[in-house]
Every structure is written in structure tokens, then in C-alpha cells.
Amino acid sequence: MNENLLGIIAGVLTSVSMIPQLIKVIREKNVEDISLLMLLVLISGLSLWVWYGFKKDELPIILSNAFAVVVNLSLLFCYMLYNKNNKP
């Protein structure tokens, strides 16, 4: 298999992996089972991958991980919005 195609497929799969979770959270407005620490670590790691992609000038790495950062930042926003522990 072509290396670029392999990278693109891997990037697409990992980038969209959190979309079902995001959809579930938006529908149910429930983030009880979401770990804030996991989200923060994941967003940090994905952001470093984006930076790495820029350093290596690798568009598949940049695009797939940037998309994943956006999805996970959306999940983080939902976490802050729907977290019952933050409500007075």
C-alpha cells in the first residue's frame, strides 16, 4: 500500500473517532462519563502532532490532527457547558 494513502486513511480514521462521542454528548447533554484530564491530554497531544506536521511539512499530518483538535475542542466546550458540577 502506498505510504501516503496509508497515512491519509489512518489520519481520517483517528480524526473522526471522537465524532460519535461528540454527537452523543450534544444529543444527551450529558458529560458525566467524559474525563476532563483525558480531553486535555488528547488536545495537547494532537496539537503537538499539528506542530510536528508543520515542522516536517506533512499536509496529511497537519490536516487530520487539526481536524481532530477542532472536534475535541468542541467536546471540551460541551464538557464545560453541560458539566453539572460547574453549575451553582
C-alpha positions as CSV (number, residue, x, y, z in Angstrom):
1,M,0.0,0.0,0.0
2,N,1.2,3.5,-0.8
3,E,2.6,5.3,2.2
4,N,0.6,8.5,1.5
5,L,-2.6,6.6,1.2
6,L,-1.9,4.7,4.4
7,G,-1.3,8.0,6.2
8,I,-4.4,9.6,4.8
9,I,-6.6,6.6,5.8
10,A,-5.0,6.5,9.3
11,G,-5.5,10.3,9.7
12,V,-9.1,10.2,8.6
13,L,-10.0,7.3,11.0
14,T,-8.3,8.9,14.0
15,S,-9.7,12.3,13.2
16,V,-13.3,11.1,13.1
17,S,-13.0,8.7,16.0
18,M,-14.4,11.2,18.6
19,I,-17.3,12.4,16.4
20,P,-19.7,9.7,17.7
21,Q,-18.9,10.8,21.3
22,L,-19.4,14.4,20.4
23,I,-22.8,13.6,18.8
24,K,-23.9,11.6,21.9
25,V,-22.9,14.4,24.2
26,I,-24.7,17.0,22.2
27,R,-27.9,14.9,22.0
28,E,-27.9,13.8,25.6
29,K,-26.4,17.0,27.1
30,N,-24.6,14.7,29.5
31,V,-20.8,14.7,30.1
32,E,-20.7,12.6,33.3
33,D,-18.6,9.8,31.7
34,I,-16.2,12.1,30.0
35,S,-12.8,12.6,31.6
36,L,-11.6,16.2,31.5
37,L,-8.0,15.1,32.0
38,M,-8.2,12.8,29.0
39,L,-9.6,15.6,26.9
40,L,-6.8,18.0,27.9
41,V,-4.1,15.4,27.3
42,L,-5.6,14.4,24.0
43,I,-5.9,18.0,22.8
44,S,-2.3,18.7,23.8
45,G,-1.0,15.6,22.0
46,L,-3.0,16.4,18.9
47,S,-1.8,20.0,18.9
48,L,1.8,18.7,19.1
49,W,1.1,16.5,16.1
50,V,0.0,19.5,14.2
51,W,3.1,21.4,15.1
52,Y,5.2,18.3,14.1
53,G,3.4,18.2,10.8
54,F,4.3,21.8,10.1
55,K,7.9,21.2,11.1
56,K,8.0,18.2,8.6
57,D,5.8,19.9,6.0
58,E,3.4,16.9,6.0
59,L,-0.1,18.1,5.0
60,P,-1.8,14.8,5.9
61,I,-0.5,15.1,9.5
62,I,-1.4,18.7,9.7
63,L,-4.9,18.4,8.3
64,S,-6.0,15.2,10.1
65,N,-4.7,16.3,13.5
66,A,-6.0,19.9,13.1
67,F,-9.5,18.5,12.4
68,A,-9.2,16.2,15.5
69,V,-8.2,19.2,17.6
70,V,-11.3,21.1,16.5
71,V,-13.5,18.0,17.2
72,N,-12.0,17.6,20.7
73,L,-12.2,21.3,21.4
74,S,-15.9,21.1,20.6
75,L,-16.2,18.2,23.0
76,L,-14.3,20.3,25.7
77,F,-16.7,23.2,25.1
78,C,-19.6,20.8,25.6
79,Y,-18.0,19.5,28.7
80,M,-17.8,23.0,30.1
81,L,-21.3,23.7,29.0
82,Y,-23.0,20.6,30.3
83,N,-20.9,19.7,33.3
84,K,-23.3,19.7,36.3
85,N,-20.5,20.0,38.8
86,N,-19.8,23.6,37.5
87,K,-23.4,24.8,37.9
88,P,-24.4,26.7,41.1
